[in-house]
Amino acid sequence: MKIKPCIELVEGKLVSTKKYRGKMSKVAESLLLDYLQQYDMDRQQIYFIYSIGLSETIKERINEIARKKGFKNSIWIEGGGTISTHSGPGGFGIAGIEV
């Protein structure tokens, strides 16, 4: 079914707020665009968290979108064991500082 839940930190709790469907390449783009629409982010820097298995093609596309949206720096952080265990191979997340 290719369902990918969006897990957000809401009032200190992890909550599944939305479900994306489809290939990870499209889901990652949709997640980033939804995130940027929902939050007014500081454009100096954005953080992307991933688990092993996320393709380099997806990372390049996400970096391209971030640049087009005005971000000066994109920092990729590999998730540790807990994140990778829960997200599975190819997991993707976003963090930033809201203005």
C-alpha positions as CSV (number, residue, x, y, z in Angstrom):
1,M,0.0,0.0,0.0
2,K,3.1,2.2,0.3
3,I,1.6,4.2,3.3
4,K,4.1,6.5,5.1
5,P,2.8,8.1,8.3
6,C,3.9,11.7,9.2
7,I,4.9,11.7,12.9
8,E,5.1,15.1,14.5
9,L,6.0,16.4,18.0
10,V,2.8,18.0,19.2
11,E,2.7,19.4,22.8
12,G,5.6,17.1,23.8
13,K,4.1,13.9,22.3
14,L,4.7,12.0,19.1
15,V,1.5,12.0,17.1
16,S,0.7,10.6,13.7
17,T,-0.8,13.6,12.0
18,K,-1.1,12.6,8.4
19,K,-0.5,9.6,6.1
20,Y,1.3,10.0,2.8
21,R,0.9,7.3,0.0
22,G,3.2,6.5,-2.8
23,K,6.9,6.2,-3.6
24,M,9.4,7.8,-1.1
25,S,10.7,10.2,-3.8
26,K,7.3,11.8,-4.0
27,V,6.4,11.5,-0.3
28,A,9.7,13.3,0.7
29,E,9.0,16.2,-1.6
30,S,5.4,16.5,-0.4
31,L,6.4,16.3,3.3
32,L,9.0,19.1,2.8
33,L,6.5,21.3,0.9
34,D,3.8,20.7,3.5
35,Y,6.3,21.5,6.3
36,L,7.4,24.7,4.7
37,Q,3.8,25.8,4.2
38,Q,2.8,25.0,7.8
39,Y,5.8,26.7,9.5
40,D,7.6,30.1,8.9
41,M,11.1,28.8,9.0
42,D,14.4,30.6,9.5
43,R,16.0,30.3,6.0
44,Q,19.6,30.1,7.3
45,Q,19.6,26.4,7.9
46,I,17.4,23.3,7.7
47,Y,18.1,19.8,9.0
48,F,17.1,16.6,7.3
49,I,17.2,13.3,9.2
50,Y,17.4,10.0,7.4
51,S,17.9,6.4,8.0
52,I,20.2,4.2,5.9
53,G,18.5,3.3,2.6
54,L,17.3,6.7,1.6
55,S,18.5,7.2,-1.9
56,E,21.0,9.8,-2.9
57,T,18.6,10.9,-5.7
58,I,16.0,11.8,-3.0
59,K,18.6,13.7,-1.0
60,E,19.7,15.7,-4.0
61,R,16.1,16.5,-4.9
62,I,15.3,17.6,-1.4
63,N,18.5,19.8,-1.3
64,E,17.4,21.4,-4.6
65,I,13.9,22.2,-3.3
66,A,15.4,23.7,-0.1
67,R,17.7,25.9,-2.1
68,K,14.8,27.1,-4.3
69,K,12.8,27.9,-1.1
70,G,15.7,30.1,0.1
71,F,17.6,27.9,2.5
72,K,21.3,28.7,2.7
73,N,22.4,25.5,4.4
74,S,21.0,22.0,4.4
75,I,22.5,19.6,7.0
76,W,21.9,15.9,6.7
77,I,22.0,13.8,9.9
78,E,21.9,10.0,9.9
79,G,19.4,8.7,12.5
80,G,20.7,6.4,15.1
81,G,19.5,3.0,16.0
82,T,16.2,4.0,17.7
83,I,15.1,6.3,14.8
84,S,16.2,3.7,12.2
85,T,14.4,0.9,13.9
86,H,11.2,2.8,14.1
87,S,11.3,4.4,10.6
88,G,12.8,1.4,8.8
89,P,15.2,1.7,5.9
90,G,14.9,5.0,3.9
91,G,13.2,7.0,6.7
92,F,13.1,10.8,6.2
93,G,12.5,13.7,8.7
94,I,12.8,17.5,8.8
95,A,13.8,19.9,11.6
96,G,14.3,23.6,11.6
97,I,13.9,26.8,13.6
98,E,10.7,28.7,13.3
99,V,10.9,32.5,13.1
